[in-house]
Amino acid sequence: MSRTVQEVIEKLIEPAGLRLESTVDTLKSGRLDAQVGKAAVAFTATYTVIRQAVEAGADLLVTHEPTYFNHLDDSSWFSEDPVYAKKRKLIEESGIAIFRLHDYIHRYRPDGILIGMLRKLEWESFADADNPKLLSLPDEESHTVGTVVQHLKSKLQLDSVQVAGNPEMPVKRLALLPGAPGGRAQMQAIGRNGVDLLIAGETSEWETNEYVRDAIDMGMAKALILTGHQKSEEAGMTTVMEVLRAAFPDLPVQFIDSPAAVTRM
Amino acid sequence: MSRTVQEVIEKLIEPAGLRLESTVDTLKSGRLDAQVGKAAVAFTATYTVIRQAVEAGADLLVTHEPTYFNHLDDSSWFSEDPVYAKKRKLIEESGIAIFRLHDYIHRYRPDGILIGMLRKLEWESFADADNPKLLSLPDEESHTVGTVVQHLKSKLQLDSVQVAGNPEMPVKRLALLPGAPGGRAQMQAIGRNGVDLLIAGETSEWETNEYVRDAIDMGMAKALILTGHQKSEEAGMTTVMEVLRAAFPDLPVQFIDSPAAVTRM
Protein backbone atom coordinates (compact mmCIF):
# COMPACT_ATOMS: atom_id res chain seq x y z
CA MET A 1 0.00 0.00 0.00
CA SER A 2 1.45 3.37 -0.93
CA ARG A 3 0.99 6.58 1.00
CA THR A 4 2.28 10.11 0.62
CA VAL A 5 4.00 12.42 3.08
CA GLN A 6 0.74 14.41 3.17
CA GLU A 7 -1.29 11.34 4.11
CA VAL A 8 1.11 10.43 6.90
CA ILE A 9 1.06 13.99 8.27
CA GLU A 10 -2.75 13.95 8.32
CA LYS A 11 -2.68 10.88 10.55
CA LEU A 12 -0.11 12.49 12.85
CA ILE A 13 -2.27 15.58 13.30
CA GLU A 14 -5.58 13.73 13.68
CA PRO A 15 -5.31 12.78 17.40
CA ALA A 16 -5.10 16.48 18.31
CA GLY A 17 -8.66 16.92 17.06
CA LEU A 18 -8.04 20.47 15.88
CA ARG A 19 -6.17 22.54 13.31
CA LEU A 20 -3.78 25.23 14.44
CA GLU A 21 -3.69 28.45 12.44
CA SER A 22 -0.17 29.17 13.50
CA THR A 23 2.23 26.30 14.20
CA VAL A 24 5.86 25.28 13.89
CA ASP A 25 4.63 21.85 12.76
CA THR A 26 5.56 22.22 9.12
CA LEU A 27 7.45 20.27 6.50
CA LYS A 28 11.07 21.40 6.89
CA SER A 29 12.28 19.62 3.75
CA GLY A 30 10.93 17.37 0.99
CA ARG A 31 7.60 17.24 -0.81
CA LEU A 32 4.07 16.57 0.45
CA ASP A 33 3.31 14.38 -2.59
CA ALA A 34 6.40 12.17 -2.17
CA GLN A 35 5.80 8.48 -1.43
CA VAL A 36 6.69 7.14 2.00
CA GLY A 37 8.09 3.60 1.96
CA LYS A 38 9.68 3.87 5.38
CA ALA A 39 9.47 6.39 8.24
CA ALA A 40 11.83 7.31 11.06
CA VAL A 41 10.96 9.02 14.35
CA ALA A 42 13.36 11.02 16.53
CA PHE A 43 13.41 13.72 19.17
CA THR A 44 15.71 16.03 17.17
CA ALA A 45 16.79 15.87 13.55
CA THR A 46 20.48 16.17 14.35
CA TYR A 47 23.04 15.82 11.56
CA THR A 48 23.75 12.27 12.74
CA VAL A 49 20.07 11.33 13.10
CA ILE A 50 19.37 12.52 9.55
CA ARG A 51 22.30 10.45 8.26
CA GLN A 52 21.04 7.42 10.18
CA ALA A 53 17.52 7.89 8.81
CA VAL A 54 18.81 8.20 5.25
CA GLU A 55 21.05 5.16 5.63
CA ALA A 56 18.10 3.18 6.99
CA GLY A 57 16.17 4.06 3.84
CA ALA A 58 13.60 6.35 5.46
CA ASP A 59 11.75 8.78 3.18
CA LEU A 60 10.21 10.69 6.07
CA LEU A 61 11.70 11.75 9.41
CA VAL A 62 9.26 12.88 12.10
CA THR A 63 11.00 15.04 14.70
CA HIS A 64 9.88 16.97 17.76
CA GLU A 65 12.41 19.79 17.80
CA PRO A 66 13.68 22.27 15.20
CA THR A 67 16.06 21.21 12.46
CA TYR A 68 17.91 24.54 12.23
CA PHE A 69 18.60 25.41 15.89
CA ASN A 70 15.76 27.85 16.56
CA HIS A 71 12.05 27.52 17.22
CA LEU A 72 10.88 28.87 13.87
CA ASP A 73 13.67 27.21 11.85
CA ASP A 74 14.49 30.74 10.73
CA SER A 75 17.56 30.43 8.52
CA SER A 76 17.81 34.07 7.42
CA TRP A 77 20.69 34.82 9.80
CA PHE A 78 22.44 31.53 9.01
CA SER A 79 23.13 32.30 5.35
CA GLU A 80 26.91 32.40 5.89
CA ASP A 81 27.03 29.66 8.52
CA PRO A 82 29.00 26.50 7.64
CA VAL A 83 27.06 24.23 10.03
CA TYR A 84 23.75 25.34 8.60
CA ALA A 85 25.08 25.00 5.03
CA LYS A 86 26.42 21.48 5.54
CA LYS A 87 23.23 20.31 7.26
CA ARG A 88 21.06 21.78 4.54
CA LYS A 89 23.23 20.13 1.86
CA LEU A 90 22.83 16.71 3.49
CA ILE A 91 19.07 17.17 3.69
CA GLU A 92 18.66 18.43 0.14
CA GLU A 93 20.93 15.83 -1.44
CA SER A 94 19.19 13.01 0.41
CA GLY A 95 15.74 14.25 -0.54
CA ILE A 96 14.39 13.13 2.85
CA ALA A 97 11.18 14.76 4.06
CA ILE A 98 11.40 16.17 7.62
CA PHE A 99 8.19 16.95 9.45
CA ARG A 100 8.18 18.60 12.85
CA LEU A 101 5.51 17.25 15.20
CA HIS A 102 5.63 19.54 18.21
CA ASP A 103 2.50 21.61 18.77
CA TYR A 104 0.09 18.87 17.69
CA ILE A 105 1.51 16.01 19.75
CA HIS A 106 1.34 18.22 22.85
CA ARG A 107 -2.35 18.73 22.00
CA TYR A 108 -3.16 15.05 21.70
CA ARG A 109 -5.72 14.17 24.40
CA PRO A 110 -3.86 13.41 26.57
CA ASP A 111 -0.53 15.01 25.54
CA GLY A 112 1.30 12.39 23.46
CA ILE A 113 4.74 13.24 24.84
CA LEU A 114 3.51 13.12 28.44
CA ILE A 115 1.81 9.75 27.94
CA GLY A 116 4.92 8.31 26.29
CA MET A 117 7.03 9.50 29.22
CA LEU A 118 4.60 8.11 31.83
CA ARG A 119 4.79 4.76 30.04
CA LYS A 120 8.59 4.89 29.93
CA LEU A 121 8.69 5.69 33.65
CA GLU A 122 6.04 3.02 34.44
CA TRP A 123 4.01 5.73 36.17
CA GLU A 124 0.80 5.59 34.11
CA SER A 125 -1.27 4.25 37.00
CA PHE A 126 -0.14 7.08 39.33
CA ALA A 127 -1.33 9.91 37.08
CA ASP A 128 -4.52 11.87 37.78
CA ALA A 129 -7.16 10.83 35.27
CA ASP A 130 -8.20 14.37 34.42
CA ASN A 131 -4.74 15.95 34.55
CA PRO A 132 -2.08 13.28 33.99
CA LYS A 133 0.87 15.61 34.54
CA LEU A 134 -0.05 15.44 38.25
CA LEU A 135 0.86 12.17 39.95
CA SER A 136 0.27 10.64 43.37
CA LEU A 137 2.83 8.04 44.38
CA PRO A 138 1.33 4.97 46.10
CA ASP A 139 0.79 5.30 49.86
CA GLU A 140 2.29 1.89 50.47
CA GLU A 141 5.62 2.96 48.96
CA SER A 142 8.04 5.34 50.71
CA HIS A 143 9.41 7.74 48.14
CA THR A 144 11.86 10.57 48.64
CA VAL A 145 13.48 13.03 46.28
CA GLY A 146 16.46 10.65 46.28
CA THR A 147 14.46 7.56 45.31
CA VAL A 148 12.75 9.49 42.51
CA VAL A 149 16.18 10.65 41.28
CA GLN A 150 17.34 7.02 41.16
CA HIS A 151 14.20 5.95 39.32
CA LEU A 152 14.62 8.71 36.70
CA LYS A 153 18.32 7.96 36.22
CA SER A 154 17.60 4.28 35.77
CA LYS A 155 14.58 4.55 33.46
CA LEU A 156 15.93 7.42 31.32
CA GLN A 157 19.55 6.23 31.44
CA LEU A 158 20.84 9.53 32.77
CA ASP A 159 24.33 9.85 34.24
CA SER A 160 23.07 12.59 36.55
CA VAL A 161 20.28 15.09 37.15
CA GLN A 162 20.15 18.52 38.79
CA VAL A 163 18.30 18.85 42.06
CA ALA A 164 17.08 21.65 44.33
CA GLY A 165 15.92 20.39 47.70
CA ASN A 166 16.64 17.80 50.32
CA PRO A 167 17.21 14.29 48.89
CA GLU A 168 15.61 12.84 52.05
CA MET A 169 12.38 14.80 51.64
CA PRO A 170 9.36 12.48 51.34
CA VAL A 171 7.47 12.75 48.03
CA LYS A 172 3.79 11.93 47.71
CA ARG A 173 2.59 14.27 45.01
CA LEU A 174 4.57 15.35 41.99
CA ALA A 175 4.20 17.22 38.72
CA LEU A 176 5.85 15.84 35.57
CA LEU A 177 6.47 18.56 32.99
CA PRO A 178 8.57 17.26 30.10
CA GLY A 179 10.45 19.77 27.93
CA ALA A 180 10.56 23.48 28.59
CA PRO A 181 6.98 24.78 28.86
CA GLY A 182 8.20 28.00 30.48
CA GLY A 183 8.73 29.33 33.97
CA ARG A 184 5.13 30.28 34.60
CA ALA A 185 3.78 26.79 33.85
CA GLN A 186 6.57 25.22 35.92
CA MET A 187 6.14 27.52 38.93
CA GLN A 188 2.37 27.15 38.90
CA ALA A 189 2.76 23.36 38.72
CA ILE A 190 4.88 23.18 41.86
CA GLY A 191 3.03 25.97 43.66
CA ARG A 192 -0.42 24.33 43.45
CA ASN A 193 -2.35 21.10 43.99
CA GLY A 194 -0.28 19.97 46.94
CA VAL A 195 2.69 19.19 44.71
CA ASP A 196 5.92 18.42 46.62
CA LEU A 197 8.19 17.81 43.66
CA LEU A 198 8.45 19.19 40.14
CA ILE A 199 10.23 17.06 37.55
CA ALA A 200 11.13 19.30 34.62
CA GLY A 201 13.18 18.94 31.45
CA GLU A 202 14.69 22.39 31.10
CA THR A 203 14.12 25.65 32.99
CA SER A 204 15.28 29.21 32.73
CA GLU A 205 17.62 29.02 35.68
CA TRP A 206 16.77 32.51 37.01
CA GLU A 207 13.02 31.70 37.03
CA THR A 208 11.95 28.23 38.19
CA ASN A 209 15.21 27.34 39.96
CA GLU A 210 15.07 30.55 42.01
CA TYR A 211 11.40 30.08 42.85
CA VAL A 212 12.07 26.60 44.23
CA ARG A 213 15.21 27.78 46.05
CA ASP A 214 13.19 30.52 47.77
CA ALA A 215 10.36 28.13 48.66
CA ILE A 216 12.87 25.76 50.27
CA ASP A 217 14.63 28.59 52.11
CA MET A 218 11.22 29.65 53.46
CA GLY A 219 10.87 26.19 55.01
CA MET A 220 8.38 24.78 52.48
CA ALA A 221 8.70 21.10 51.60
CA LYS A 222 9.41 21.53 47.89
CA ALA A 223 11.94 20.09 45.47
CA LEU A 224 12.92 20.29 41.81
CA ILE A 225 14.56 17.68 39.60
CA LEU A 226 15.89 18.65 36.15
CA THR A 227 16.53 15.79 33.75
CA GLY A 228 17.62 17.82 30.74
CA HIS A 229 15.25 18.66 27.89
CA GLN A 230 16.01 15.85 25.47
CA LYS A 231 15.68 12.92 27.84
CA SER A 232 12.54 14.44 29.37
CA GLU A 233 10.71 14.14 26.03
CA GLU A 234 12.55 11.70 23.76
CA ALA A 235 10.77 8.55 24.92
CA GLY A 236 7.51 10.45 24.54
CA MET A 237 8.01 10.32 20.77
CA THR A 238 7.29 6.56 20.91
CA THR A 239 3.65 7.69 20.88
CA VAL A 240 4.28 8.60 17.22
CA MET A 241 5.36 5.02 16.55
CA GLU A 242 2.01 3.80 17.84
CA VAL A 243 0.01 6.29 15.80
CA LEU A 244 1.87 5.32 12.63
CA ARG A 245 1.57 1.58 13.28
CA ALA A 246 -2.17 1.88 13.85
CA ALA A 247 -2.73 4.03 10.75
CA PHE A 248 -0.31 2.24 8.40
CA PRO A 249 0.24 -1.34 9.65
CA ASP A 250 2.49 -2.21 6.70
CA LEU A 251 4.72 0.89 6.97
CA PRO A 252 8.16 0.16 8.44
CA VAL A 253 8.89 2.69 11.18
CA GLN A 254 12.21 3.09 12.98
CA PHE A 255 12.88 4.99 16.20
CA ILE A 256 16.26 6.75 16.35
CA ASP A 257 17.40 7.89 19.76
CA SER A 258 20.53 9.90 20.57
CA PRO A 259 22.80 10.49 23.52
CA ALA A 260 22.35 13.91 25.15
CA ALA A 261 24.29 16.68 23.39
CA VAL A 262 26.27 17.49 26.56
CA THR A 263 27.84 15.35 29.25
CA ARG A 264 28.80 16.24 32.79
CA MET A 265 32.48 16.74 33.61
CA MET B 1 28.43 61.91 54.01
CA SER B 2 24.84 61.00 53.26
CA ARG B 3 23.50 59.85 49.91
CA THR B 4 20.10 58.71 48.66
CA VAL B 5 19.08 55.60 46.74
CA GLN B 6 18.59 57.87 43.73
CA GLU B 7 22.15 59.20 43.98
CA VAL B 8 23.60 55.71 44.21
CA ILE B 9 21.58 54.54 41.20
CA GLU B 10 22.83 57.49 39.15
CA LYS B 11 26.41 56.40 39.79
CA LEU B 12 25.59 52.80 38.85
CA ILE B 13 24.09 53.89 35.53
CA GLU B 14 26.79 56.44 34.68
CA PRO B 15 29.45 54.04 33.25
CA ALA B 16 26.98 52.92 30.56
CA GLY B 17 27.12 56.42 29.09
CA LEU B 18 23.49 56.31 27.93
CA ARG B 19 19.90 56.22 29.15
CA LEU B 20 17.63 53.36 28.14
CA GLU B 21 14.02 54.17 27.38
CA SER B 22 12.91 50.66 28.21
CA THR B 23 14.77 48.70 30.85
CA VAL B 24 14.26 46.15 33.61
CA ASP B 25 16.73 48.16 35.71
CA THR B 26 14.19 49.62 38.08
CA LEU B 27 13.69 49.97 41.81
CA LYS B 28 11.87 46.77 42.83
CA SER B 29 11.20 47.97 46.37
CA GLY B 30 11.91 50.94 48.65
CA ARG B 31 12.08 54.68 47.98
CA LEU B 32 14.40 56.74 45.79
CA ASP B 33 14.72 59.41 48.46
CA ALA B 34 15.71 56.98 51.24
CA GLN B 35 19.17 57.40 52.76
CA VAL B 36 21.79 54.71 52.07
CA GLY B 37 24.07 54.04 55.03
CA LYS B 38 25.20 50.65 53.74
CA ALA B 39 24.82 48.81 50.42
CA ALA B 40 24.87 45.13 49.49
CA VAL B 41 25.59 43.60 46.07
CA ALA B 42 24.43 40.17 44.87
CA PHE B 43 23.73 38.23 41.70
CA THR B 44 20.12 37.40 42.68
CA ALA B 45 17.96 38.79 45.45
CA THR B 46 16.99 35.39 46.79
CA TYR B 47 14.96 35.14 49.99
CA THR B 48 18.14 34.23 51.86
CA VAL B 49 20.22 37.00 50.27
CA ILE B 50 17.61 39.61 51.22
CA ARG B 51 17.61 38.33 54.81
CA GLN B 52 21.40 38.45 54.88
CA ALA B 53 21.41 41.99 53.48
CA VAL B 54 18.84 43.14 56.05
CA GLU B 55 20.72 41.46 58.90
CA ALA B 56 23.93 43.16 57.75
CA GLY B 57 22.16 46.51 57.98
CA ALA B 58 22.07 47.28 54.26
CA ASP B 59 19.53 49.86 53.11
CA LEU B 60 20.06 49.09 49.43
CA LEU B 61 20.55 45.76 47.65
CA VAL B 62 21.90 45.90 44.09
CA THR B 63 21.05 42.71 42.19
CA HIS B 64 21.55 41.51 38.63
CA GLU B 65 18.57 39.19 38.23
CA PRO B 66 14.83 39.55 38.88
CA THR B 67 13.44 39.48 42.41
CA TYR B 68 10.12 37.82 41.47
CA PHE B 69 11.19 34.95 39.20
CA ASN B 70 10.54 36.50 35.77
CA HIS B 71 12.33 39.03 33.61
CA LEU B 72 9.85 41.87 34.09
CA ASP B 73 9.18 41.10 37.76
CA ASP B 74 5.55 40.77 36.70
CA SER B 75 3.63 39.76 39.81
CA SER B 76 0.12 39.85 38.35
CA TRP B 77 -0.09 36.06 38.04
CA PHE B 78 1.52 35.53 41.47
CA SER B 79 -1.27 37.17 43.49
CA GLU B 80 -2.27 33.87 45.15
CA ASP B 81 1.23 32.44 45.37
CA PRO B 82 2.61 31.78 48.87
CA VAL B 83 6.29 32.06 47.86
CA TYR B 84 5.70 35.41 46.21
CA ALA B 85 3.62 36.59 49.20
CA LYS B 86 6.23 35.62 51.78
CA LYS B 87 9.08 37.18 49.82
CA ARG B 88 7.15 40.38 49.31
CA LYS B 89 6.31 40.51 53.03
CA LEU B 90 9.99 40.17 53.99
CA ILE B 91 10.93 42.95 51.57
CA GLU B 92 8.16 45.33 52.64
CA GLU B 93 8.62 44.79 56.35
CA SER B 94 12.37 45.31 56.10
CA GLY B 95 11.99 48.46 54.02
CA ILE B 96 15.11 47.55 52.03
CA ALA B 97 15.51 49.16 48.61
CA ILE B 98 16.24 46.63 45.82
CA PHE B 99 17.63 47.93 42.54
CA ARG B 100 18.18 45.67 39.56
CA LEU B 101 21.34 46.45 37.60
CA HIS B 102 21.15 44.27 34.51
CA ASP B 103 20.81 46.16 31.24
CA TYR B 104 23.13 48.99 32.26
CA ILE B 105 26.02 46.92 33.59
CA HIS B 106 26.02 44.91 30.34
CA ARG B 107 26.32 48.28 28.54
CA TYR B 108 29.31 49.48 30.54
CA ARG B 109 32.25 49.90 28.16
CA PRO B 110 33.42 47.20 28.35
CA ASP B 111 30.57 45.06 29.75
CA GLY B 112 30.92 45.18 33.55
CA ILE B 113 29.89 41.57 34.08
CA LEU B 114 32.32 40.32 31.43
CA ILE B 115 35.21 42.32 32.87
CA GLY B 116 34.48 41.05 36.37
CA MET B 117 34.45 37.48 35.08
CA LEU B 118 37.71 37.93 33.14
CA ARG B 119 39.31 39.23 36.33
CA LYS B 120 37.95 36.32 38.36
CA LEU B 121 39.29 33.87 35.76
CA GLU B 122 42.63 35.73 35.53
CA TRP B 123 42.10 35.98 31.78
CA GLU B 124 42.11 39.77 31.32
CA SER B 125 45.37 39.76 29.36
CA PHE B 126 44.06 37.13 26.88
CA ALA B 127 41.01 39.14 25.80
CA ASP B 128 40.87 40.99 22.48
CA ALA B 129 41.19 44.71 23.16
CA ASP B 130 38.30 45.67 20.88
CA ASN B 131 36.03 42.73 21.72
CA PRO B 132 36.96 41.27 25.11
CA LYS B 133 34.50 38.38 24.94
CA LEU B 134 36.91 36.84 22.43
CA LEU B 135 40.10 35.42 23.93
CA SER B 136 43.32 33.95 22.59
CA LEU B 137 45.09 31.61 24.98
CA PRO B 138 48.90 32.05 25.07
CA ASP B 139 50.81 30.14 22.40
CA GLU B 140 53.35 28.92 24.96
CA GLU B 141 50.61 27.14 26.96
CA SER B 142 48.94 23.92 25.78
CA HIS B 143 45.24 24.17 26.53
CA THR B 144 42.52 21.65 25.82
CA VAL B 145 38.80 21.57 26.55
CA GLY B 146 39.72 19.50 29.58
CA THR B 147 42.26 21.98 30.99
CA VAL B 148 39.79 24.84 30.50
CA VAL B 149 37.14 22.79 32.33
CA GLN B 150 39.53 22.34 35.26
CA HIS B 151 40.36 26.05 35.27
CA LEU B 152 36.68 27.03 35.33
CA LYS B 153 35.82 24.52 38.05
CA SER B 154 38.69 25.74 40.19
CA LYS B 155 38.20 29.50 39.72
CA LEU B 156 34.39 29.46 39.93
CA GLN B 157 34.23 26.68 42.54
CA LEU B 158 31.95 24.52 40.43
CA ASP B 159 31.39 20.85 41.29
CA SER B 160 30.89 20.12 37.58
CA VAL B 161 30.13 21.66 34.18
CA GLN B 162 28.37 20.39 31.06
CA VAL B 163 30.46 19.79 27.97
CA ALA B 164 29.88 19.05 24.29
CA GLY B 165 33.04 18.00 22.49
CA ASN B 166 36.25 16.11 22.97
CA PRO B 167 38.04 16.91 26.27
CA GLU B 168 41.39 16.38 24.47
CA MET B 169 40.65 18.95 21.77
CA PRO B 170 43.27 21.74 21.74
CA VAL B 171 41.89 25.21 22.46
CA LYS B 172 43.53 28.39 21.18
CA ARG B 173 40.62 30.75 20.66
CA LEU B 174 37.51 30.94 22.81
CA ALA B 175 34.41 33.04 23.34
CA LEU B 176 33.29 33.82 26.88
CA LEU B 177 29.57 34.66 27.03
CA PRO B 178 28.37 34.92 30.62
CA GLY B 179 24.66 34.52 31.34
CA ALA B 180 22.08 33.64 28.73
CA PRO B 181 22.34 36.14 25.86
CA GLY B 182 20.29 33.84 23.58
CA GLY B 183 20.96 31.14 21.04
CA ARG B 184 21.71 33.47 18.16
CA ALA B 185 24.46 35.35 20.02
CA GLN B 186 25.89 32.08 21.30
CA MET B 187 25.87 30.31 17.92
CA GLN B 188 27.33 33.31 16.14
CA ALA B 189 30.08 33.52 18.78
CA ILE B 190 31.24 29.95 18.22
CA GLY B 191 30.63 30.01 14.47
CA ARG B 192 32.89 32.99 13.74
CA ASN B 193 36.32 34.52 14.39
CA GLY B 194 38.12 31.19 14.48
CA VAL B 195 36.59 30.32 17.85
CA ASP B 196 37.18 26.70 18.98
CA LEU B 197 35.34 26.81 22.27
CA LEU B 198 32.29 28.64 23.59
CA ILE B 199 32.00 29.07 27.35
CA ALA B 200 28.40 29.93 28.15
CA GLY B 201 26.33 30.30 31.29
CA GLU B 202 22.95 28.98 30.17
CA THR B 203 21.60 27.91 26.78
CA SER B 204 18.30 26.81 25.36
CA GLU B 205 19.31 23.17 25.04
CA TRP B 206 17.54 22.66 21.66
CA GLU B 207 19.39 25.64 20.15
CA THR B 208 23.07 26.15 21.02
CA ASN B 209 23.67 22.61 22.30
CA GLU B 210 22.31 21.11 19.07
CA TYR B 211 24.30 23.50 16.89
CA VAL B 212 27.55 22.51 18.60
CA ARG B 213 26.60 18.81 18.52
CA ASP B 214 26.03 19.04 14.76
CA ALA B 215 29.28 20.95 14.18
CA ILE B 216 31.19 18.26 16.06
CA ASP B 217 29.42 15.45 14.20
CA MET B 218 30.40 17.16 10.94
CA GLY B 219 34.05 16.87 11.98
CA MET B 220 34.56 20.49 12.97
CA ALA B 221 36.88 21.18 15.93
CA LYS B 222 34.33 22.88 18.19
CA ALA B 223 33.35 22.53 21.83
CA LEU B 224 30.90 24.00 24.35
CA ILE B 225 31.24 24.36 28.12
CA LEU B 226 28.21 25.34 30.21
CA THR B 227 28.97 26.61 33.70
CA GLY B 228 25.39 27.40 34.76
CA HIS B 229 23.97 30.92 34.62
CA GLN B 230 24.62 32.11 38.17
CA LYS B 231 28.29 31.21 38.41
CA SER B 232 28.92 32.56 34.90
CA GLU B 233 27.94 36.08 36.04
CA GLU B 234 28.03 36.29 39.85
CA ALA B 235 31.69 37.30 40.16
CA GLY B 236 31.02 39.89 37.44
CA MET B 237 28.96 41.82 39.98
CA THR B 238 32.18 42.68 41.82
CA THR B 239 32.45 45.44 39.20
CA VAL B 240 29.58 47.09 41.10
CA MET B 241 31.65 47.05 44.27
CA GLU B 242 34.37 49.00 42.47
CA VAL B 243 31.97 51.55 41.04
CA LEU B 244 30.42 52.14 44.47
CA ARG B 245 33.78 52.38 46.24
CA ALA B 246 35.04 54.90 43.70
CA ALA B 247 31.89 57.02 43.86
CA PHE B 248 31.26 56.76 47.62
CA PRO B 249 34.55 55.95 49.39
CA ASP B 250 32.93 56.12 52.84
CA LEU B 251 29.94 53.88 51.98
CA PRO B 252 30.22 50.37 53.44
CA VAL B 253 29.47 47.84 50.69
CA GLN B 254 29.09 44.09 51.19
CA PHE B 255 29.12 41.38 48.52
CA ILE B 256 26.74 38.47 49.16
CA ASP B 257 27.33 35.37 47.10
CA SER B 258 25.21 32.22 47.07
CA PRO B 259 25.61 28.56 46.24
CA ALA B 260 23.96 27.54 42.95
CA ALA B 261 20.23 26.81 43.30
CA VAL B 262 20.65 23.24 42.04
CA THR B 263 23.28 20.59 42.66
CA ARG B 264 24.20 17.57 40.57
CA MET B 265 23.08 14.15 41.78
Interface residues (C-beta under 8 A of the other chain):
Chain A: T44 T46 Y47 T48 E65 P66 F69 N70 W77 D81 P82 V83 K86 K87 G146 V149 S160 V161 Q162 V163 A164 P167 A180 G183 R184 M187 Q188 G191 E202 S204 E205 W206 E207 T208 N209 E210 Y211 V212 R213 D214 A215 D217 M218 M220 L224 L226 G228 H229 Q230 A261 V262 T263 R264 M265
Chain B: T44 T46 Y47 T48 E65 P66 F69 N70 W77 D81 P82 V83 K86 K87 G146 V149 S160 V161 Q162 V163 A164 P167 A180 G183 R184 M187 Q188 G191 E202 S204 E205 W206 E207 T208 N209 E210 Y211 V212 R213 D214 A215 D217 M218 M220 L224 L226 G228 H229 Q230 A261 V262 T263 R264 M265
